[in-house]
Amino acid sequence: LSLLMALSGSLLHLVLDILPRDDFVRYANTCFDAFGDRVKKWITFDEPNDYAGLGYATNQNPPGRCTSAIELYGICFDGDSGTEPYIVGHNLLLAHAEAAHIYRTIYQVSHWHLI
């Protein structure tokens, strides 16, 4: 959290946007490859609104970033509740789309399971 709080500008954009999405897609691909023959139904994210909204708008979940004037669930030291939840939500959707595309084009052909 302290590292995230120290970041600003384009570096913060890199941490919130690009790195987690790419990491998730690699992770999903690894899971599809390793367990795809045994798992019949896949899900990419459970309750993504919790990650985006509760972690980046209201300080209810980690990393606890929100606008400093919001003190419903504790004091926020850094963040922007007006933009960060949308950035995170956008990237959750992109990560889901990329992982689902990988599954459908590479693995579903041979396993005939669902994502």
Secondary structure per residue as TSV (DSSP state, phi and psi in degrees):
chain	resnum	aa	ss	phi	psi
A	1	L	-	360.0	-40.8
A	2	S	H	-65.4	-34.1
A	3	L	H	-65.1	-45.1
A	4	L	H	-61.9	-38.6
A	5	M	H	-68.3	-26.7
A	6	A	H	-81.1	-17.6
A	7	L	-	-79.1	152.6
A	8	S	-	-150.3	162.6
A	9	G	H	59.1	-131.9
A	10	S	H	-67.0	-29.1
A	11	L	H	-68.8	-39.4
A	12	L	H	-63.4	-40.4
A	13	H	H	-58.8	-41.6
A	14	L	I	-62.0	-43.3
A	15	V	I	-72.3	-40.5
A	16	L	I	-77.6	-29.7
A	17	D	I	-105.4	-66.2
A	18	I	I	-81.6	-51.8
A	19	L	H	-62.1	-48.9
A	20	P	H	-63.3	-37.1
A	21	R	H	-64.9	-48.7
A	22	D	H	-62.8	-41.4
A	23	D	H	-62.1	-42.5
A	24	F	H	-64.7	-41.8
A	25	V	H	-63.3	-40.8
A	26	R	H	-64.1	-42.2
A	27	Y	H	-62.4	-46.7
A	28	A	H	-62.0	-43.3
A	29	N	H	-60.8	-41.6
A	30	T	H	-62.6	-42.9
A	31	C	H	-66.0	-43.4
A	32	F	H	-58.6	-42.9
A	33	D	H	-67.9	-43.2
A	34	A	H	-78.1	-36.5
A	35	F	H	-119.1	1.2
A	36	G	T	-59.3	-28.4
A	37	D	T	-76.5	-14.9
A	38	R	T	-111.7	-23.2
A	39	V	-	-94.1	123.6
A	40	K	S	-91.9	-27.6
A	41	K	B	-133.9	126.3
A	42	W	-	-109.0	148.7
A	43	I	-	-134.2	138.2
A	44	T	S	-86.7	-52.5
A	45	F	-	-133.1	134.7
A	46	D	S	-99.3	121.3
A	47	E	-	54.3	63.6
A	48	P	H	-62.0	-23.3
A	49	N	H	-62.6	-27.8
A	50	D	I	-68.0	-42.1
A	51	Y	I	-62.4	-49.8
A	52	A	I	-76.0	-54.6
A	53	G	I	-75.0	-49.4
A	54	L	I	-77.2	-23.2
A	55	G	H	-93.3	-24.0
A	56	Y	H	-123.9	4.0
A	57	A	T	-126.7	-34.3
A	58	T	S	-125.4	-1.0
A	59	N	S	68.0	23.3
A	60	Q	S	-85.4	-28.5
A	61	N	S	-128.1	159.2
A	62	P	T	-61.5	147.3
A	63	P	T	-85.8	5.1
A	64	G	-	70.2	39.9
A	65	R	-	-98.0	133.3
A	66	C	-	-165.8	170.7
A	67	T	-	-61.9	137.0
A	68	S	T	-61.2	-22.4
A	69	A	T	-77.3	-13.6
A	70	I	-	-86.7	115.0
A	71	E	-	-126.7	29.8
A	72	L	T	-64.9	-39.1
A	73	Y	T	-124.0	28.0
A	74	G	S	118.3	164.5
A	75	I	-	-80.3	132.2
A	76	C	-	-94.9	136.3
A	77	F	-	-96.0	-22.3
A	78	D	S	-159.3	154.2
A	79	G	-	131.6	173.3
A	80	D	-	-140.2	101.6
A	81	S	T	-65.2	-17.0
A	82	G	T	-83.3	-19.1
A	83	T	T	-126.0	-40.5
A	84	E	H	-60.9	-40.7
A	85	P	H	-60.8	-33.0
A	86	Y	H	-73.5	-37.8
A	87	I	H	-63.3	-46.8
A	88	V	H	-64.6	-45.4
A	89	G	H	-61.0	-41.5
A	90	H	H	-58.8	-45.3
A	91	N	H	-73.6	-28.7
A	92	L	H	-63.2	-42.9
A	93	L	H	-64.5	-41.9
A	94	L	H	-64.9	-41.5
A	95	A	H	-64.1	-41.9
A	96	H	H	-60.8	-46.4
A	97	A	H	-61.2	-43.2
A	98	E	H	-65.9	-43.8
A	99	A	H	-65.1	-43.4
A	100	A	H	-63.4	-39.4
A	101	H	H	-63.0	-44.4
A	102	I	H	-59.8	-46.2
A	103	Y	I	-62.0	-47.5
A	104	R	I	-66.4	-35.7
A	105	T	I	-87.6	-26.2
A	106	I	I	-108.8	-46.8
A	107	Y	I	-99.9	-35.1
A	108	Q	H	-65.3	-27.7
A	109	V	H	-59.2	-39.6
A	110	S	H	-94.7	-26.4
A	111	H	H	-99.5	-25.5
A	112	W	-	54.6	38.5
A	113	H	-	-105.1	-177.5
A	114	L	B	-113.1	149.1
A	115	I	-	-125.8	360.0
